Amino acid sequence: MTSSVADHIARKSGDCNMFMGEYNHTIDAKGRLIIPAKFRDALGESFVVTKGFDGCLFVYDKTEWASFEQKLKALPLGNKEARNLVRFFLAGADEVELDKQGRILVAPPLREYAALEKDVTVIGVGNRVEIWNKDKYLDEATFDNMDEIAEQLQSIGFGI
């Protein structure tokens, strides 16, 4: 078994974090964006891009997307906030495919939502990838209050 296949299986089985790291790329005028090589194997040839929180895009491989869809389907239809959350993620979702250069075409509504015009930051965050406008990511990712956050999480049983 080749190293990349073994790494892919390990990622899929939960033996290690699936996605991690931060990469800077550009999106071209046609909306094509290079997906970092380290993410391509785990994502597969096609995967789902949708609106995410904080003005970024969420990217899920097909297995993780299916799991996420099941969680959305389980939300109570009678709850207005639940219906809005389902609309937010599913109406904005787009299945994309990698081209021979390792790029995807980001749909215009998704580019507009995330303000993707030129400089883009692509980050791995465990079970998904996030695509950010680089300037917005730099504004959001200040991590100035991490000590406070760690204390709050420790109070609910999450220790580092």
C-alpha positions in Angstrom: 0.0 0.0 0.0 1.4 3.4 -1.0 2.0 6.0 1.6 -0.6 8.4 0.3 -3.2 5.6 0.3 -2.3 4.6 3.8 -2.5 8.2 5.0 -5.9 8.5 3.3 -7.2 5.4 5.0 -5.9 6.6 8.4 -7.6 10.0 7.9 -10.9 8.3 7.0 -10.8 5.9 9.9 -10.3 8.7 12.4 -6.7 7.7 13.4 -5.5 11.3 12.9 -6.9 14.7 12.1 -8.3 14.7 8.6 -7.5 18.3 7.7 -5.0 20.7 9.2 -2.8 23.6 8.0 -3.1 27.0 6.4 -2.5 27.8 2.8 -2.6 31.0 0.8 -3.7 30.9 -2.8 -5.5 33.2 -5.3 -8.8 32.7 -7.0 -8.8 33.7 -10.7 -11.3 35.8 -12.6 -13.3 32.7 -13.6 -13.6 31.6 -10.0 -11.1 28.8 -10.1 -9.2 28.0 -6.9 -6.3 25.6 -6.3 -7.1 23.2 -3.5 -3.9 22.5 -1.5 -2.3 19.2 -2.5 -2.4 17.9 1.1 -6.2 18.2 1.1 -6.9 16.7 -2.4 -6.4 13.0 -1.5 -8.7 13.2 1.5 -11.4 15.2 -0.3 -11.5 13.0 -3.4 -12.2 13.9 -7.0 -15.5 15.6 -6.0 -16.8 17.1 -2.8 -19.2 19.7 -1.5 -18.6 23.4 -0.9 -21.3 25.4 1.0 -21.7 28.6 2.9 -20.1 28.5 6.3 -20.1 30.5 9.5 -18.3 33.8 9.9 -18.4 34.6 6.1 -16.2 31.7 5.0 -17.0 28.6 2.9 -17.1 25.0 4.4 -15.7 22.1 2.3 -16.7 18.5 3.1 -15.7 15.2 1.5 -18.6 13.1 0.5 -18.6 10.9 3.6 -18.5 13.9 6.0 -21.1 15.7 3.9 -23.5 12.7 4.1 -23.1 12.7 7.9 -23.7 16.4 8.0 -26.8 16.0 5.9 -28.2 13.4 8.3 -27.8 15.9 11.2 -29.6 18.5 9.2 -32.4 16.1 8.3 -32.8 15.3 12.0 -33.6 18.9 12.9 -37.2 19.5 13.8 -39.1 20.8 10.8 -41.5 22.7 13.1 -38.7 24.9 14.4 -38.1 28.1 12.3 -34.4 28.4 13.3 -33.8 24.8 12.3 -35.5 25.4 8.9 -33.3 28.5 8.4 -30.2 26.6 9.2 -31.1 23.8 6.8 -31.7 26.4 4.0 -28.5 28.2 4.8 -26.4 25.1 4.3 -28.3 23.2 1.6 -29.4 26.0 -0.7 -25.8 27.3 -0.8 -24.3 23.8 -1.4 -22.5 22.9 -4.6 -20.8 19.7 -5.5 -17.5 20.5 -7.2 -14.9 18.5 -9.0 -11.1 18.9 -9.2 -9.7 19.7 -12.6 -6.3 18.3 -13.8 -4.5 21.3 -12.2 -6.1 20.5 -8.8 -8.5 23.5 -9.0 -12.2 23.8 -8.3 -14.7 26.2 -9.8 -16.3 28.2 -6.9 -19.9 29.1 -7.9 -20.6 32.9 -8.1 -23.1 32.9 -5.2 -20.5 31.3 -3.0 -17.7 33.6 -4.1 -20.0 36.6 -3.4 -21.0 35.2 0.0 -17.4 34.8 1.1 -16.1 37.9 -0.7 -13.6 35.8 -2.7 -12.0 38.2 -5.2 -8.3 37.4 -5.3 -6.3 36.5 -2.2 -7.7 33.4 -0.5 -6.7 31.4 2.6 -7.6 27.7 2.7 -7.4 26.1 6.2 -7.9 22.6 7.5 -10.1 22.4 10.6 -10.5 18.7 11.5 -13.4 17.2 9.6 -13.7 20.0 7.0 -11.7 22.6 5.1 -12.6 26.3 5.2 -12.1 28.8 2.4 -11.7 32.5 3.4 -11.1 35.9 1.9 -7.5 36.3 3.1 -8.1 39.8 4.7 -11.2 38.6 6.5 -9.4 35.6 7.8 -6.6 37.7 9.1 -9.2 39.9 10.8 -11.0 37.0 12.3 -8.0 34.8 13.2 -6.4 37.1 15.8 -6.6 34.5 18.5 -6.1 37.3 21.1 -8.4 35.7 23.7 -7.2 32.1 23.6 -6.4 32.0 27.3 -10.0 33.0 28.1 -11.4 30.5 25.7 -9.2 27.7 27.2 -10.4 28.6 30.7 -14.1 28.5 29.6 -13.6 25.1 27.8 -11.8 23.7 30.8 -14.8 24.6 32.9 -17.0 22.3 30.8 -14.5 19.4 30.9 -12.3 20.1 27.8 -8.7 20.1 28.9 -5.6 20.5 26.9 
